[in-house]
Amino acid sequence: MTRRKMVAGNWKMNGNLALLAELDAIAAAAAAHPGVDVAMAVPATLIAPAAHRVPGLLIGAEDVHEADSGAHTGCVSAAMVREAGARFTIVGHSERRHDQHETSQDAWAKAAAAHRHGLSVILCCGETGAERDAGRAERVVQAQIEKSLPENASGDWLTLAYEPRWAIGTGRTPTLEDIAAIHAIARAKMRQLIGEAADGVRILYGGSVTGENARPILATPDVDGALVGGASLTAAKFVPIIAAAD
């Protein structure tokens, strides 16, 4: 099955209204590479102005709460971010798992809530450095997928992202062989859980992706795109990754 490449950015807790000017060149690059789906997750405060500024670009949220509403101070629901202009959300990001102690069950609930409100979802999984060093990377990723993948998952609305936690923002990346191995294992686990629908689900790689290393990573079997952190903050660094995916 042919799956369209996706390059998704994640600004994390960075950015302001002035930085939205970077989206102009990114949107132009997306238009110049129509074979690639380009998406950008921005802080909740920037969703509405970003969606208004570049309506042709997929703008999303970096996270949502699993509840539709309620006494959850400081949180935002899927309905709220969609109303603001988001078309997708990231859930289960390693920084949420580490910093906010979120579990795969939390990621499952958030993915279900997002889908319920018409958002697409990028669902993240990945091992820590200690887990990889202990030879447990494959088992950790399989367990996270098993506990967080919604039963009705399909490529129509869900994308998986493999992000080894030890590679995020460190400049370190796994070998291409290691990336291929985990992506193959992730695909096999999804097939076990949702059958043939798994072949339509994209699997992105995330972890210190740059314009310099993107092309070989994106040419690796079962790698359907990239989830990009720091390099997505400027068009100069992000646009070469889009080009590499085409």
C-alpha positions in Angstrom: 0.0 0.0 0.0 1.3 3.5 -0.9 1.2 5.9 2.0 1.7 9.6 1.4 4.7 11.1 3.2 4.1 13.5 6.1 6.4 16.0 7.6 5.0 17.4 10.9 6.5 20.1 13.1 6.1 20.5 16.8 6.9 23.9 18.2 6.6 22.7 21.8 6.6 25.7 24.3 8.1 28.0 21.8 6.9 30.8 19.6 4.9 34.0 19.5 2.9 36.0 17.0 6.1 37.3 15.4 7.3 33.7 14.8 4.2 32.9 12.7 6.0 34.7 9.8 8.0 31.5 9.4 4.9 29.7 8.4 4.6 31.7 5.2 7.7 30.1 3.6 6.7 26.7 5.1 3.3 26.9 3.5 4.9 27.9 0.2 7.1 24.8 0.4 4.1 22.6 1.1 2.5 24.0 -2.0 5.6 23.3 -4.0 5.7 19.7 -2.8 2.1 18.5 -3.2 3.1 14.9 -2.7 3.9 15.6 1.0 1.4 16.4 3.8 2.9 19.2 5.8 1.6 19.8 9.3 2.5 22.1 12.2 1.5 21.7 15.9 1.8 25.0 17.7 1.1 26.2 21.2 -2.6 26.6 22.0 -2.3 30.4 22.0 -1.1 30.4 18.4 -3.6 27.9 16.8 -6.2 30.5 15.8 -3.8 33.1 14.4 -1.7 30.3 12.6 -4.8 28.8 11.0 -6.0 32.2 9.9 -2.5 33.2 8.5 -1.9 30.0 6.5 -5.2 28.3 5.8 -3.6 25.9 3.3 -1.3 24.4 6.0 -2.4 21.7 8.5 -2.3 23.4 11.8 -2.7 21.3 15.0 -2.5 21.2 18.7 0.4 19.8 20.7 -1.9 18.0 23.2 -5.5 17.8 24.3 -7.3 16.7 27.4 -9.3 13.4 27.3 -12.4 15.1 28.8 -14.8 17.2 26.7 -15.1 19.8 29.5 -14.9 20.0 33.3 -12.8 21.2 36.2 -9.4 20.8 34.6 -7.6 24.1 35.2 -5.1 25.0 32.5 -6.1 22.2 30.1 -7.7 22.4 26.7 -10.2 20.0 25.1 -10.3 18.6 21.6 -13.5 20.6 20.9 -11.7 23.8 22.0 -8.7 23.4 19.8 -10.8 22.4 16.8 -12.9 25.5 17.3 -9.7 27.5 17.3 -8.8 26.0 13.9 -6.7 22.9 14.7 -7.2 19.9 12.4 -5.0 17.4 14.3 -3.3 16.9 17.6 -0.3 15.1 19.0 -0.9 12.7 21.9 1.4 10.6 24.0 4.5 12.7 23.2 7.6 11.6 25.2 7.8 14.9 27.0 4.2 14.5 28.2 5.0 11.0 29.3 8.2 12.1 31.1 7.3 15.6 32.4 3.6 15.1 33.1 3.9 11.4 33.9 1.3 10.5 31.3 0.6 6.8 30.5 -0.3 4.9 27.4 -3.8 4.7 28.8 -3.9 8.6 28.9 -2.7 8.7 25.3 -5.5 6.2 24.3 -8.1 8.3 26.0 -6.8 11.5 24.4 -6.7 9.9 20.9 -10.3 8.7 21.3 -11.4 12.2 22.4 -9.7 13.9 19.5 -11.2 11.5 17.0 -14.6 12.0 18.6 -14.3 15.7 17.8 -13.1 15.3 14.2 -9.4 15.8 14.8 -6.7 13.6 13.2 -4.1 12.3 15.7 -0.4 11.7 15.8 0.1 9.1 18.4 3.7 8.9 19.8 5.7 6.0 21.2 9.3 5.4 22.0 11.8 4.1 24.5 14.2 5.8 26.9 17.9 5.5 26.6 18.0 3.2 29.6 15.4 0.9 28.1 17.3 0.7 24.8 20.6 0.0 26.6 18.8 -2.8 28.5 17.7 -4.4 25.2 14.0 -3.5 25.9 13.3 -1.0 23.1 11.2 -3.4 21.0 9.1 -4.6 24.0 8.5 -1.1 25.2 7.3 0.2 21.9 5.0 -2.9 21.4 3.5 -2.4 24.9 2.9 1.3 24.3 1.2 0.6 21.0 -0.9 -2.1 22.5 -2.1 0.1 25.4 -2.6 3.4 23.4 -3.9 2.4 20.0 -7.6 2.9 19.7 -9.7 -0.1 18.5 -11.0 1.8 15.5 -7.7 3.2 14.4 -7.2 3.7 10.7 -5.0 5.7 8.4 -7.9 8.0 7.7 -7.4 9.8 11.0 -4.4 8.3 12.9 -0.7 8.5 12.4 1.9 6.7 14.6 5.2 8.4 15.4 8.2 6.5 16.7 10.4 8.9 18.7 13.2 7.3 20.8 13.2 9.6 23.8 17.0 9.6 24.0 17.3 11.1 20.5 15.0 14.1 21.0 16.8 17.4 21.0 20.2 15.6 21.6 21.5 15.5 18.1 21.8 11.7 18.4 19.9 9.4 16.1 19.6 5.7 15.9 21.2 3.9 13.0 19.0 3.5 9.9 18.9 -0.3 10.7 17.6 0.4 14.2 15.0 2.8 12.8 13.9 0.2 10.2 13.7 -2.5 12.8 11.4 -0.5 15.2 9.2 0.7 12.4 8.7 -2.9 11.2 7.9 -4.0 14.7 5.4 -1.2 15.1 3.7 -2.1 11.9 3.5 -5.7 12.8 2.0 -4.8 16.2 -0.6 -2.7 14.6 -1.5 -5.5 12.2 -2.0 -7.8 15.2 -4.3 -5.2 16.8 -6.3 -3.8 13.9 -5.6 -6.1 11.0 -5.2 -4.9 7.4 -6.1 -1.3 8.5 -2.6 -1.1 9.9 -1.1 -0.9 6.4 -2.8 2.4 5.9 -1.4 4.0 9.0 1.6 6.2 8.5 4.6 5.7 10.9 6.7 8.8 11.3 10.2 8.9 12.8 11.0 11.7 15.3 14.3 12.4 17.0 16.8 15.1 15.9 15.7 15.1 12.3 17.5 17.7 10.2 17.8 18.7 6.6 21.2 16.9 6.6 19.9 13.5 7.8 16.3 13.6 6.6 16.7 12.0 3.1 18.3 8.7 4.2 15.9 8.4 7.2 12.8 9.1 5.0 14.0 6.5 2.5 14.2 3.8 5.2 11.6 1.0 4.9 8.3 1.7 6.8 9.3 5.3 7.5 6.4 7.4 6.2 7.6 10.8 7.3 9.1 12.8 10.2 7.9 14.4 13.4 10.3 17.4 13.8 10.9 19.5 16.9 13.5 22.2 17.0 14.1 22.2 13.2 10.5 23.2 12.7 10.9 26.6 14.3 12.4 28.2 11.2 11.6 27.7 7.5 15.3 27.6 6.8 15.7 24.4 8.7 12.2 22.9 8.1 11.8 23.4 4.4 14.8 21.1 3.5 13.1 18.3 5.4 9.9 18.8 3.4 12.0 18.7 0.2 13.7 15.5 1.3 10.3 13.8 1.7 9.2 14.5 -1.8 
